[in-house]
Amino acid sequence: MSSENNFSHEESEPDQPDQPDQPDQPDQPDQPDRRGFIKGASCVIGAAIGAVPMAAGVRVVLDPLSHKNGGVGEAKFIRLAELTELPEGKPMKFAIVEDKSDKWSRYKDVPVGAVYLLKKKFEGGKDAVTAYNTVCPHLGCFVDYRKNEQDFFCPCHDSQFSLDGELTKGVSPRGMDTLEVDIRNGSEVWIKFRRFKSNTKEKIAL
C-alpha cells in the first residue's frame, strides 16, 4: 500500500508555513528473508534430486568443528542399503539429508545431495558396489541415469558418462566423482558422502 493517500478536496487548504528542507534519507537496504531463502533453496535441491524415484533420505554427518572453522569436513561412514536391495547392473539413487540452521530457525532433513549405488558381480560370484556423487563435475548440475542408453547424462551441457563413471562425451573436466564404499557384516553398504570442487581436472574434496 502506498504511503501517500490521494484524495480530492473542493476547498483549498490554508497556506502552511514553509518547512525546512529535510536531508534525503538513504534508501534502506531490503533485509533478505533468510528463512524463506533456506526453504526456497531446500525446495530447489529437493526437486532436482527428487526428479527420479529414489530410496528414503539418509542423514549425512560431518565433523561439526570443521564446519565452524570453515575447513574441509571429515566425512563419516553412513549406511545406505543392503546388498540384496540393489539390482545388479542398474544404478539406484539415494537422497542425502542433513540438518540446517540459521540465527532464527533450525531445519531438519534438508536434502543436500544424492548418491548412485551400482552393484556388479565379479568372477567367483562376489558383489562389488561403486558409489557416485550425482553432481556433475562440470558446473554442479545433477546427473541422470538413462536406462535406454545405459549411461549417466548431465542435461545442462550434454556431458555423458559410462556406467563406470568415465566421461564419454561433453565438457566435464573429469569423470563422475566416486565415493568410498565399505561392505560391513557381509551385506551392509556404507559410504562416505562428500562434495567436490567443480570444473577442475583434480578431484578436490570440499
C-alpha positions in Angstrom: 0.0 0.0 0.0 1.4 3.4 -0.9 2.4 5.7 2.0 0.6 8.6 0.4 -3.2 8.8 0.1 -4.6 10.8 -2.9 -7.9 12.5 -2.1 -9.9 15.2 -4.0 -10.6 18.4 -2.0 -13.1 21.0 -3.2 -12.0 23.6 -0.7 -8.5 25.0 -0.9 -6.2 24.3 2.1 -4.9 27.2 4.2 -1.3 28.2 3.5 1.2 26.3 5.6 4.4 27.8 6.8 7.4 26.8 4.8 9.1 23.7 6.2 12.9 23.5 6.2 14.3 21.2 3.7 14.9 17.7 5.1 18.0 15.9 4.0 17.4 13.0 1.8 17.2 9.7 3.7 19.3 7.0 2.3 17.5 4.0 0.9 17.2 1.3 3.5 18.5 -2.0 2.1 16.0 -4.7 1.9 16.5 -7.3 4.6 16.5 -10.7 3.0 14.1 -13.2 4.4 16.7 -15.8 5.4 14.1 -18.3 6.4 12.4 -18.0 3.0 15.8 -18.3 1.3 16.7 -21.6 3.1 13.3 -23.0 2.5 13.4 -22.0 -1.2 16.9 -23.4 -1.6 15.8 -26.6 0.0 12.9 -26.9 -2.4 15.1 -26.4 -5.4 17.6 -29.0 -4.3 14.8 -31.4 -3.2 13.0 -31.0 -6.6 16.2 -31.6 -8.5 17.3 -34.8 -6.7 13.7 -35.9 -6.4 13.1 -35.9 -10.2 14.0 -39.6 -10.3 12.5 -42.1 -7.7 15.0 -43.0 -5.0 15.3 -44.6 -1.6 14.4 -42.7 1.5 16.7 -39.9 2.6 19.8 -40.8 4.6 21.3 -38.4 7.1 24.9 -37.3 6.4 27.2 -36.5 9.3 30.2 -34.2 9.0 32.6 -33.1 11.7 30.9 -30.0 13.3 34.2 -28.5 14.2 35.4 -28.3 10.6 32.1 -26.6 9.7 32.7 -24.0 12.4 36.2 -23.4 11.2 35.3 -23.3 7.5 37.6 -26.2 6.7 37.0 -29.5 4.9 34.6 -31.7 6.9 35.8 -35.2 7.8 33.1 -37.3 6.3 31.7 -40.2 8.4 30.5 -43.5 7.0 26.8 -43.7 6.7 24.7 -46.8 6.0 22.7 -46.6 2.7 21.4 -50.1 1.8 21.7 -53.8 1.9 23.3 -55.6 -1.0 20.1 -57.6 -1.6 18.3 -54.3 -2.2 20.5 -53.3 -5.1 19.7 -54.6 -8.6 22.7 -55.9 -10.5 24.0 -53.6 -13.2 21.4 -50.9 -12.6 22.2 -47.7 -10.6 20.0 -46.9 -7.7 19.7 -43.4 -6.3 19.7 -42.4 -2.6 18.9 -39.0 -1.2 21.3 -37.5 1.4 19.9 -35.1 4.0 21.3 -33.1 6.9 20.1 -30.5 9.4 20.4 -26.8 8.5 20.1 -23.8 10.8 20.4 -20.0 10.8 20.1 -17.3 13.5 16.4 -17.9 13.8 15.4 -21.4 12.9 16.6 -25.0 12.6 15.5 -27.2 9.7 15.7 -31.0 9.9 16.3 -33.4 7.0 17.1 -30.8 4.3 18.1 -32.5 1.0 21.7 -31.7 0.3 22.6 -34.2 -2.4 22.2 -37.8 -3.7 24.3 -40.9 -4.4 24.1 -43.6 -7.1 24.9 -47.1 -6.0 25.8 -49.5 -8.7 26.3 -53.2 -7.9 28.3 -55.5 -10.1 29.1 -59.2 -9.8 32.7 -60.3 -10.3 34.1 -63.7 -11.1 33.5 -66.0 -8.2 30.1 -64.5 -7.6 31.4 -61.7 -5.3 29.4 -58.5 -5.3 31.1 -55.1 -5.6 29.5 -51.7 -5.2 30.5 -48.4 -6.7 29.1 -45.1 -5.3 28.9 -41.9 -7.4 28.0 -38.4 -6.3 25.1 -37.4 -8.5 26.6 -33.9 -9.1 28.2 -33.3 -12.4 31.9 -32.3 -12.0 31.5 -29.6 -14.6 29.2 -26.9 -13.1 27.3 -28.8 -10.4 24.1 -29.9 -12.2 22.5 -33.2 -11.3 23.3 -36.2 -13.4 20.5 -38.5 -14.6 20.7 -42.2 -15.2 19.3 -43.1 -18.7 18.0 -46.7 -18.8 17.7 -47.0 -22.6 21.2 -45.6 -23.3 22.7 -47.3 -20.3 24.7 -44.3 -19.2 24.7 -41.2 -17.0 23.7 -37.9 -18.6 24.0 -34.3 -17.5 21.3 -32.2 -19.2 22.9 -28.8 -18.5 25.8 -29.2 -21.0 25.3 -32.6 -22.5 28.1 -34.4 -20.7 27.7 -38.2 -20.9 29.3 -40.8 -18.6 29.5 -44.6 -18.9 28.2 -46.7 -16.0 31.8 -46.9 -14.9 31.8 -43.2 -14.4 34.1 -42.4 -17.3 33.5 -39.3 -19.4 32.4 -40.4 -22.9 31.2 -37.1 -24.4 30.9 -33.5 -23.3 32.8 -30.7 -21.5 33.1 -32.1 -18.0 36.8 -31.8 -16.9 36.7 -35.3 -15.3 34.6 -38.4 -14.8 31.9 -38.8 -12.2 33.2 -38.5 -8.6 33.3 -41.8 -6.8 32.8 -42.1 -3.0 34.4 -44.5 -0.6 32.4 -47.7 0.0 32.7 -50.2 2.8 30.7 -53.5 2.9 30.1 -54.4 6.5 28.7 -57.6 8.1 28.6 -59.2 4.7 25.7 -57.2 3.3 25.6 -53.7 4.6 26.6 -50.9 2.2 28.2 -47.9 3.9 29.6 -44.9 2.1 31.4 -41.6 2.9 29.4 -38.8 1.3 31.5 -35.9 0.1 31.2 -32.9 -2.1 33.9 -31.9 -4.6 35.1 -28.8 -6.3 33.5 -28.3 -9.7 35.2 -27.5 -13.1 38.7 -28.8 -12.2 40.6 -31.8 -13.5 41.6 -32.7 -10.0 39.1 -34.3 -7.6 39.2 -31.9 -4.7 37.0 -32.5 -1.6 35.1 -29.6 -0.1 
